[in-house]
Amino acid sequence: SDIPDVPPPTDSTPEILKRALSGLSARWKNWWIRGILSLAMISGFFLIIYLGSFMLMLLVLSIQVKCYHEIITIGYRVYHSYDLPWFRSLSWYFLLCVNYFFYGETVADYFATFVQRREQLQFLIRYHRFISFALYLTGFCMFVLSLVKKHYRLQFYMFAWTHVTLLITVTQSHLVIQNLFEGMIWFLVPISSVICNDITAYIFGFFFGRTPLIKLSPKKTWEGFIGGFFSTVVFGFIFSYFLAQHQYFVCPVEYNSETNRFVTECEPSELFQMKKYSVPPLLQAVLGWETVNMYPFQMHSFALSTFASLIGPFGGFFASGFKRAFKIKDFADTIPGHGGIMDRFDCQYLMATFVHVYITSFIRGPNPSKLLKQLLILQPEQQLSVYKTLKSHLVEKGILQPSLRG
């Protein structure tokens, strides 16, 4: 009861669109605004894909920072009247600390050869976790020193607010980039499936929606939910087929220390090699086919699309509940007709975690290339010890010829 209402976001629709759509009803005006801006964002996304994986990483980082800003700003508006000291400064400080930790881990994993050539970076990588902890501990002490009598409860509310926001934004965006390193297809198919589900569910709900789906989102309907599911599964299957044909999308993203560039060149794995499959007898009568040629990844795309359309929307429902709790319509007014960046990416965060778990559970095995990079960082005597141990093991297994002993 002591929390003031958050002022509603202003209408950021460009004047040219307002004038062009002035004769339409509010319902159709919102339809056209959402449609035009959606096409513009999709076009921009395609351009960034063309520019390469590094630009996609920068895009993910930018979206992370903006989503964090939108959620933290809501907290600042809610508790602004109490003039809590250091809240904004500490929030951004913790963001820097957590990003330093996660992306430092990424540098250590994927850029080992590059780090090995620079002594100053070797120090940072070797003591990375200690430095990260020291930075976080500094922020923790600053928070304790900022505590003010009569506002303890509110300050701890905001401390928890900041950390939950970090969990939602930073950790998930880090997983998105981890997925990207496995191959751009593991980045594009999940994200595109969520976008497809969001668009098709809105279209089916707009034209055919009659039955409310959930009270948290009164505009969501069963018709939109079901239509979005089937559309997303079909889209994911077809989209995967086109992406699987190109090395640019299927090869793991690796950093070439000689050219200082990210490269996507490899011999495609079995997931991306065309295979012949027998059609189940029940479907043979319907389709008239006994066999079908397809990429194995297309079967995995079915799992990704199913999650995007059945479980992914719960991220949106969670965000709707959050907004209702603070009596706001959108997280911000960054995108006309859509709300804030967080309003567009609330479903993507669940998807990022699922894809990462899916890859580690069902796809990725031991990575010799990554292990070799770690071995190259070791001291010469450590490398020699590993070599002798491995050689002895191979001789015992009978893999090495007896003549190679000694």
C-alpha positions as CSV (number, residue, x, y, z in Angstrom):
1,S,0.0,0.0,0.0
2,D,3.0,2.3,0.4
3,I,4.2,1.7,-3.1
4,P,3.3,4.6,-5.5
5,D,1.9,3.8,-8.9
6,V,4.4,3.8,-11.8
7,P,3.4,6.4,-14.4
8,P,2.3,4.9,-17.7
9,P,4.7,5.1,-20.6
10,T,4.1,7.8,-23.2
11,D,3.1,7.1,-26.7
12,S,6.3,7.1,-28.8
13,T,4.6,6.4,-32.2
14,P,6.2,8.6,-34.9
15,E,4.0,11.4,-36.0
16,I,4.0,10.3,-39.6
17,L,2.5,6.9,-38.6
18,K,-0.1,8.7,-36.4
19,R,-1.2,10.9,-39.3
20,A,-1.2,8.0,-41.8
21,L,-3.4,5.8,-39.6
22,S,-5.5,8.5,-38.0
23,G,-8.7,7.3,-39.8
24,L,-8.5,3.8,-38.3
25,S,-10.0,2.4,-35.1
26,A,-7.7,1.9,-32.2
27,R,-7.6,-1.8,-32.8
28,W,-6.6,-1.6,-36.4
29,K,-4.2,1.3,-35.8
30,N,-2.3,-0.9,-33.2
31,W,-2.3,-3.8,-35.8
32,W,-0.6,-1.7,-38.4
33,I,1.9,-0.1,-36.0
34,R,2.9,-3.5,-34.7
35,G,3.1,-4.9,-38.2
36,I,5.2,-2.1,-39.6
37,L,7.6,-2.0,-36.7
38,S,7.9,-5.8,-36.7
39,L,8.9,-5.9,-40.3
40,A,11.5,-3.1,-39.6
41,M,13.0,-5.1,-36.7
42,I,13.1,-8.3,-38.7
43,S,14.8,-6.5,-41.6
44,G,17.4,-5.1,-39.2
45,F,17.9,-8.6,-37.7
46,F,18.7,-10.0,-41.1
47,L,21.2,-7.3,-41.7
48,I,23.0,-8.0,-38.5
49,I,23.1,-11.8,-39.3
50,Y,24.7,-10.8,-42.6
51,L,27.3,-8.8,-40.8
52,G,28.4,-11.9,-38.8
53,S,28.6,-13.5,-35.4
54,F,30.5,-10.7,-33.7
55,M,27.7,-8.2,-34.5
56,L,25.2,-10.7,-33.2
57,M,27.1,-10.9,-29.9
58,L,27.1,-7.1,-29.7
59,L,23.3,-7.2,-30.4
60,V,22.8,-9.7,-27.5
61,L,24.9,-7.5,-25.2
62,S,23.0,-4.4,-26.2
63,I,19.6,-6.1,-25.6
64,Q,20.8,-7.4,-22.2
65,V,21.8,-3.9,-21.1
66,K,18.5,-2.3,-22.3
67,C,16.4,-5.0,-20.7
68,Y,18.3,-4.5,-17.4
69,H,17.8,-0.8,-17.7
70,E,14.0,-1.1,-18.2
71,I,13.5,-3.4,-15.2
72,I,15.8,-1.4,-12.9
73,T,14.1,1.9,-14.0
74,I,10.7,0.5,-12.8
75,G,12.2,-0.2,-9.4
76,Y,13.7,3.3,-9.3
77,R,10.4,4.9,-10.1
78,V,8.5,2.8,-7.6
79,Y,10.9,3.7,-4.7
80,H,12.1,7.0,-5.9
81,S,10.2,9.0,-3.2
82,Y,12.3,7.4,-0.5
83,D,15.6,8.8,-2.0
84,L,17.4,5.5,-1.4
85,P,21.2,6.2,-1.6
86,W,23.4,4.7,-4.2
87,F,20.7,2.5,-5.6
88,R,21.2,3.3,-9.3
89,S,25.0,3.4,-9.0
90,L,25.2,0.0,-7.2
91,S,22.7,-1.5,-9.7
92,W,25.0,-0.7,-12.7
93,Y,28.1,-1.6,-10.7
94,F,26.7,-5.1,-10.1
95,L,25.8,-5.4,-13.8
96,L,29.5,-4.7,-14.7
97,C,30.7,-7.2,-12.1
98,V,28.5,-10.0,-13.3
99,N,29.3,-9.3,-17.0
100,Y,33.0,-9.3,-16.2
101,F,32.7,-12.7,-14.6
102,F,30.6,-14.4,-17.3
103,Y,32.4,-12.9,-20.3
104,G,35.7,-13.5,-18.7
105,E,34.8,-17.2,-18.5
106,T,33.9,-17.1,-22.2
107,V,37.3,-15.5,-23.1
108,A,39.1,-18.2,-21.1
109,D,37.2,-21.0,-22.9
110,Y,37.1,-19.8,-26.5
111,F,40.1,-17.4,-26.8
112,A,42.8,-19.5,-25.0
113,T,45.3,-19.2,-27.9
114,F,44.9,-15.4,-28.1
115,V,45.3,-15.1,-24.3
116,Q,48.4,-17.2,-24.3
117,R,50.2,-14.7,-26.4
118,R,49.6,-11.8,-24.1
119,E,51.1,-11.9,-20.6
120,Q,48.9,-9.2,-19.2
121,L,45.8,-11.2,-20.2
122,Q,47.2,-14.4,-18.7
123,F,47.3,-12.7,-15.3
124,L,43.6,-11.6,-15.6
125,I,42.5,-15.1,-16.8
126,R,44.5,-17.0,-14.1
127,Y,43.0,-14.9,-11.3
128,H,39.7,-14.2,-13.0
129,R,37.4,-15.7,-10.4
130,F,39.2,-14.1,-7.5
131,I,39.1,-10.7,-9.2
132,S,35.4,-11.2,-10.0
133,F,34.7,-12.1,-6.3
134,A,36.7,-9.1,-5.1
135,L,34.7,-6.8,-7.3
136,Y,31.4,-8.2,-6.1
137,L,32.5,-8.1,-2.5
138,T,33.3,-4.4,-3.0
139,G,29.7,-3.7,-4.2
140,F,28.3,-5.8,-1.3
141,C,30.2,-3.7,1.3
142,M,29.1,-0.5,-0.4
143,F,25.5,-1.7,-0.1
144,V,25.9,-2.4,3.6
145,L,27.4,1.0,4.1
146,S,24.5,2.7,2.3
147,L,21.8,1.3,4.6
148,V,19.7,4.0,6.1
149,K,17.6,3.8,9.3
150,K,13.8,3.4,8.7
151,H,14.4,2.3,5.0
152,Y,16.1,-1.0,5.7
153,R,13.3,-3.1,4.3
154,L,13.0,-1.1,1.1
155,Q,16.7,-1.2,0.5
156,F,16.8,-5.0,0.9
157,Y,13.8,-5.1,-1.5
158,M,15.9,-3.3,-4.1
159,F,19.0,-5.4,-3.4
160,A,16.9,-8.5,-4.2
161,W,15.4,-6.7,-7.2
162,T,18.8,-6.0,-8.6
163,H,20.0,-9.6,-8.2
164,V,16.9,-11.2,-9.7
165,T,17.2,-8.8,-12.6
166,L,20.8,-9.9,-13.1
167,L,19.7,-13.5,-13.0
168,I,17.0,-12.9,-15.7
169,T,19.1,-10.8,-18.0
170,V,22.8,-11.4,-17.7
171,T,22.9,-15.1,-17.1
172,Q,20.4,-15.8,-19.9
173,S,22.2,-13.5,-22.4
174,H,25.4,-15.3,-21.6
175,L,23.7,-18.6,-22.5
176,V,22.5,-17.1,-25.8
177,I,26.1,-16.4,-26.7
178,Q,27.2,-19.8,-25.6
179,N,24.6,-21.3,-28.0
180,L,25.9,-19.0,-30.7
181,F,29.4,-20.5,-30.4
182,E,28.0,-23.9,-31.1
183,G,26.8,-22.7,-34.5
184,M,24.7,-19.9,-35.7
185,I,21.8,-22.3,-36.4
186,W,21.5,-22.9,-32.6
187,F,21.1,-19.2,-32.2
188,L,18.8,-18.5,-35.1
189,V,16.3,-21.3,-35.0
190,P,15.3,-20.9,-31.3
191,I,15.1,-17.1,-31.5
192,S,13.2,-17.2,-34.8
193,S,10.8,-19.8,-33.5
194,V,9.9,-17.6,-30.6
195,I,9.4,-14.6,-32.9
196,C,7.3,-16.7,-35.3
197,N,5.2,-18.0,-32.4
198,D,4.7,-14.4,-31.1
199,I,3.6,-13.1,-34.5
200,T,1.4,-16.0,-35.6
201,A,-0.2,-16.3,-32.1
202,Y,-1.1,-12.6,-32.4
203,I,-2.5,-13.0,-35.9
204,F,-4.6,-16.1,-35.1
205,G,-5.8,-14.4,-31.9
206,F,-6.6,-11.1,-33.7
207,F,-8.7,-12.7,-36.4
208,F,-10.1,-15.9,-34.7
209,G,-9.6,-15.4,-31.0
210,R,-12.7,-16.0,-28.9
211,T,-11.6,-18.1,-25.9
212,P,-9.5,-16.5,-23.2
213,L,-6.3,-18.5,-22.4
214,I,-5.0,-17.0,-19.1
215,K,-6.2,-14.2,-16.8
216,L,-2.7,-12.7,-16.6
217,S,-2.9,-11.8,-20.3
218,P,-6.6,-11.2,-21.2
219,K,-5.8,-10.7,-24.9
220,K,-4.2,-14.2,-25.2
221,T,-6.6,-16.8,-26.6
222,W,-6.6,-20.5,-27.1
223,E,-7.1,-20.0,-30.8
224,G,-3.9,-17.9,-30.9
225,F,-2.0,-20.4,-28.8
226,I,-3.0,-23.4,-30.9
227,G,-2.5,-21.6,-34.2
228,G,0.9,-20.3,-33.0
229,F,2.0,-23.8,-32.1
230,F,1.3,-25.4,-35.4
231,S,2.7,-22.5,-37.4
232,T,5.9,-22.5,-35.3
233,V,6.5,-26.2,-35.7
234,V,6.1,-25.9,-39.5
235,F,8.3,-22.8,-39.7
236,G,11.0,-24.4,-37.6
237,F,11.1,-27.5,-39.8
238,I,11.3,-25.5,-43.0
239,F,13.7,-22.8,-41.7
240,S,16.1,-25.5,-40.4
241,Y,16.1,-27.2,-43.8
242,F,17.4,-24.0,-45.4
243,L,20.0,-23.1,-42.7
244,A,21.4,-26.7,-42.6
245,Q,22.6,-26.4,-46.2
246,H,25.2,-23.6,-45.4
247,Q,28.4,-23.9,-43.5
248,Y,28.0,-20.3,-42.4
249,F,25.1,-21.3,-40.2
250,V,26.0,-24.8,-39.0
251,C,29.7,-24.5,-38.2
252,P,30.8,-23.6,-34.7
253,V,31.9,-20.0,-34.3
254,E,35.7,-20.0,-33.6
255,Y,38.2,-17.2,-33.1
256,N,41.2,-17.3,-35.5
257,S,44.1,-15.7,-33.6
258,E,46.1,-15.3,-36.8
259,T,43.5,-13.2,-38.7
260,N,41.9,-11.8,-35.5
261,R,38.5,-12.7,-36.9
262,F,35.6,-15.1,-36.1
263,V,35.4,-17.9,-38.6
264,T,32.7,-20.4,-39.4
265,E,34.4,-23.0,-41.6
266,C,34.3,-26.7,-41.0
267,E,33.2,-30.1,-42.2
268,P,29.5,-30.2,-41.2
269,S,28.7,-32.8,-38.6
270,E,26.3,-35.6,-39.1
271,L,23.5,-33.4,-37.8
272,F,23.8,-31.4,-41.0
273,Q,24.2,-34.1,-43.6
274,M,21.2,-35.3,-45.6
275,K,19.9,-38.7,-44.6
276,K,17.1,-41.0,-45.7
277,Y,14.4,-41.9,-43.2
278,S,11.5,-44.4,-43.4
279,V,8.1,-42.9,-43.1
280,P,5.9,-44.5,-40.4
281,P,3.3,-46.8,-41.9
282,L,0.4,-44.6,-40.6
283,L,1.8,-41.6,-42.4
284,Q,2.6,-43.5,-45.6
285,A,-1.0,-43.9,-46.4
286,V,-1.6,-40.1,-46.0
287,L,1.6,-38.8,-47.7
288,G,2.1,-41.6,-50.2
289,W,5.9,-41.7,-49.4
290,E,7.8,-44.6,-48.0
291,T,11.0,-42.7,-47.4
292,V,12.0,-39.1,-47.0
293,N,15.3,-37.2,-47.2
294,M,16.0,-34.7,-44.4
295,Y,18.7,-33.3,-42.1
296,P,18.8,-34.9,-38.6
297,F,18.8,-31.4,-37.2
298,Q,15.3,-30.9,-38.5
299,M,14.1,-33.5,-35.9
300,H,15.8,-31.4,-33.2
301,S,14.1,-28.3,-34.6
302,F,10.8,-30.0,-33.7
303,A,11.8,-30.1,-30.1
304,L,13.0,-26.5,-30.2
305,S,9.8,-25.3,-31.9
306,T,7.6,-27.2,-29.5
307,F,9.3,-25.6,-26.5
308,A,9.1,-22.2,-28.1
309,S,5.3,-22.4,-28.7
310,L,4.2,-24.4,-25.6
311,I,6.6,-23.3,-22.8
312,G,8.1,-20.1,-24.2
313,P,4.9,-18.1,-23.8
314,F,5.0,-18.7,-20.0
315,G,7.9,-16.2,-20.0
316,G,5.4,-13.7,-21.4
317,F,2.8,-14.7,-18.8
318,F,5.4,-14.2,-16.1
319,A,6.2,-10.7,-17.5
320,S,2.5,-9.9,-17.6
321,G,2.1,-10.8,-14.0
322,F,5.1,-8.6,-13.1
323,K,3.6,-5.7,-15.0
324,R,0.2,-6.2,-13.3
325,A,1.8,-6.2,-9.9
326,F,3.1,-2.7,-10.6
327,K,0.1,-1.5,-12.6
328,I,2.0,-0.8,-15.8
329,K,1.1,-1.6,-19.4
330,D,4.6,-2.1,-20.7
331,F,8.2,-2.1,-19.4
332,A,9.0,1.0,-21.5
333,D,7.9,2.8,-24.6
334,T,11.1,2.0,-26.7
335,I,9.2,0.4,-29.6
336,P,5.9,1.9,-30.7
337,G,3.1,-0.6,-30.6
338,H,5.3,-3.2,-28.8
339,G,6.4,-1.5,-25.6
340,G,9.9,-1.9,-24.3
341,I,12.7,-4.2,-25.4
342,M,11.9,-6.5,-22.4
343,D,8.3,-6.8,-23.7
344,R,9.7,-8.4,-26.9
345,F,12.3,-10.6,-25.3
346,D,10.4,-11.9,-22.2
347,C,10.0,-15.4,-23.9
348,Q,13.5,-15.5,-25.3
349,Y,15.1,-16.0,-21.8
350,L,13.4,-19.3,-21.1
351,M,14.3,-20.4,-24.6
352,A,18.0,-19.6,-24.2
353,T,18.2,-21.8,-21.1
354,F,16.4,-24.6,-22.7
355,V,18.6,-24.6,-25.8
356,H,21.8,-24.6,-23.7
357,V,20.5,-27.5,-21.6
358,Y,19.4,-29.3,-24.7
359,I,22.8,-29.0,-26.4
360,T,24.7,-30.1,-23.3
361,S,22.3,-33.0,-22.7
362,F,21.7,-34.4,-26.2
363,I,24.1,-32.9,-28.7
364,R,27.5,-31.9,-27.5
365,G,30.1,-34.5,-26.6
366,P,33.7,-34.0,-25.5
367,N,35.4,-31.3,-27.6
368,P,39.0,-32.2,-28.6
369,S,39.6,-28.7,-30.0
370,K,38.6,-27.0,-26.7
371,L,40.7,-29.5,-24.7
372,L,43.7,-28.9,-26.9
373,K,43.4,-25.2,-26.3
374,Q,43.5,-25.8,-22.6
375,L,46.5,-28.1,-22.9
376,L,48.4,-25.4,-24.8
377,I,48.1,-23.0,-21.9
378,L,49.9,-25.4,-19.5
379,Q,53.5,-25.2,-18.7
380,P,55.9,-27.3,-20.8
381,E,56.6,-29.8,-18.0
382,Q,52.8,-30.2,-17.4
383,Q,52.3,-30.8,-21.1
384,L,55.0,-33.4,-21.1
385,S,53.4,-35.2,-18.1
386,V,50.0,-35.2,-20.0
387,Y,51.8,-36.6,-23.1
388,K,53.5,-39.4,-21.1
389,T,50.2,-40.4,-19.4
390,L,48.2,-40.4,-22.6
391,K,50.9,-42.4,-24.4
392,S,51.0,-45.0,-21.6
393,H,47.2,-45.3,-21.8
394,L,47.2,-45.8,-25.6
395,V,49.9,-48.4,-25.3
396,E,47.9,-50.4,-22.7
397,K,44.8,-50.1,-24.9
398,G,46.8,-51.5,-27.9
399,I,46.2,-48.5,-30.0
400,L,49.9,-47.6,-30.3
401,Q,52.2,-50.2,-31.8
402,P,54.7,-51.9,-29.4
403,S,57.5,-50.5,-31.5
404,L,56.5,-47.0,-30.3
405,R,57.1,-47.8,-26.7
406,G,59.8,-45.9,-24.8
